Amino acid sequence: MLEQDLIYLSTFGLDDPLNPDVIDSIQYITYGHPNNKDKIQANSQGKKSVTVRMVSGDHIQTARAVAYACGILDESEGNIDESTAIMEGDAFRAEIGDYEEKYDHKKGYFKVEFKDISYFANIKKKLRVLARATSEDKFILVSGIRTKQGIVGMTGEGITDAKALLCANVGLCMGSGCDVAKDSSDLIIRDNKF
């Protein structure tokens, strides 16, 4: 039986704003200058010198909004195809094809070996935001980029980030992170400022 004679009281929303230093940090990492307006001055062609990717467990709409707010996705680029720039973890794993996790005894960390790396390479070129992602997705992304001779700096703070932090060229853990993540990192950001 449906509820009847209800009285509407209110609606509320929660806002979890970005840390103020995140936007400038993303711009600095991406363009070599903390001010988005000056990216042309920072790089004569205005090209990105580093590709920043966000891997999040959040809903895809939340991840999209955060990525635009902090500059990982920039509407001024004009050529963003959101269907390939933003993916969910399930779609990511389906698109990259078969893979196997193996321990590299020479390097001392786990890595992913792809049956056909070209599937991953096609995704990597365009991917900027991975939403509804698991720790395995983060690890696969880091390992795949390294396999394609990329250099990866990665932040993490949870126990599930440990494998990806070890696999990254530079693992960065926030000071508020757990001990396992800190032990798996190369650097600890003690003041939690991205």
N, C-alpha and C positions, 0 to 999 in steps of 0.2 A: 504494500500500500504506500502511495506517495505521501510525503510530508505535506501538510496543509497548514494554512494560517501562520506562516513563518514571518518573522520580522527581520529585514535586512539591517545589519548593524554597521558594517564598514568593510572596506577593502584596504589592505596595506601591502606595501612592497618593501623588499630589502635591497639595499644598494651596497655593494662591496667595492668601493672605488680602488682603482689601481694605485699602487705606491707611486708617489710623485716622481721618484728617481727612475722608474721603469721606462717611461716614455723617452727621456733623454738618453738613457743607457741603450735602448734599442736603436735609436737614431745614430748614436755614436758608433755602436758595433757595426751597423749596417752601412753607413755612409762615411764613417771616419769623422763625423762632426755631430755634436749633440742637438743641433737645431735643424729640423727638417727643411726649413726654408732655404738653408744654405747648402743643401746637398750638392747643388751644381758647382758651388765654389770648392767644396771639399773634394770632389772628383770631377774632372773636366767634362766627362760625359754624363755625370749624374748617375752612374751605374753603381749598383750595390757591390761592395767589396767583400761582404760576408752575407750569406743567406741565413737569416734567423728563422727557425721553425719552432712552433709551439706544439707540445704534446700534452694533452689535457684529458682528464677523466670527465670533464664537464660535458653537458649537452652541446650538440653542434651549434645551436643558435647562440649560446653563451660564449663558446669558444670563438665564434665568428666576431661577435661584438667586441670581445677583449682584443682580438688580433687587430681589428681596425683601430680601436682606441689607442693601442700602444704603438702602432706603426708597423707591425709585422706584415699586415696587408695594407696597402696604400691605394686609395681610389685614384690618385693622380697618375698611377702607373698606367691605367686605362686598358691594360691587356690581361687583366686577371680573369681567368676562367674558374669561377668558384667551384665548379663541378670537379675539377682536378686539383685546385689549390687547397680545398678543404675536404677532408675525408673523415669518416668514422673508422675506428679500429677494425671492425669486422670487414668493411669494404677494402681496407688497406691489405689485410691478410689474404683476402680472396684475390686481389689484383697482383700480388707479388709472386704468386705461384708456390710451388713446393720448395721447402727449405729444411735444413737439418742443423741443429745446434751441436757444435763440437767444441771440445776444449783444445786450445792451442798451447801445447806444452812449451814451445819456444818463447812465446810472448807472455804466457802466464794468465790468460783470461779466456773466457768463453767467446765464441764468435758464431756467426751464422754462415752456412754454406748454402747457396741457392742452386736449385737444379738448373735454372736459366736466369742469370743475373740481369738479362735485358728487361725482364718484366719490372724488376725493382728499379732499374736505371730510368725507365720511362716515368715511373711514379715520382722518383726523387727529383727529377728536373722541375716538376711543377708544384709539388707538395709544400705547403707552408704551415698548415694547421691540421693536426691529427686529434680529433675529438673522440670522446667515449673510448679512450685508449687505455690499454692495460700496460703493466710494466713490461710484458713481453713485447708489445708493439714498440715501446721506447727502445728496448734492447735491439730488436730487429732493425730499427731505423739507424741507430748508432753503428751497429755492426755492418750494415749494408753500405753506409756512407764510407766507412773505413775501407771496405772491400773495394770500393770504386776510387780509392786513393784520395778520399777527402780527409780533411782534418776536422775533428769534432771536439768542441768544447760543450759540455753538458752540465746542467744544474739538476740537482735532485736532493731530497732530504729524507726520504722514507726508506725503510728496509728493503722494499721491493725495487728501489732504484739501484741497488748495489751492483748488480751485474752490468747494467748499462754504464754506470760510473766507472767501473773498472775497464770496460771496453773502450770508452772515450779516450782520445788523446789527452784531454785535460778534463778531469772530473771535478766539479765545483759543488760543494755542499754548503748550505746555509748553516750558520751557527746554531740555529734552533733545530737542526736536523738530528736524527737518531745516531747513535754511536756506530752502527753498522754502516750507514751511509758515509759518515765522516771517515771511518777507517778505509772505505773503498774509494775515497776522493783524493785528488792531488792537492787541492786547496780548500780551505774552509773560510767562508765569508762570515767572519765573526759578528759583524753588525747587521747581518741579514739584508744589506742593501744590494740589490741586484746590480 
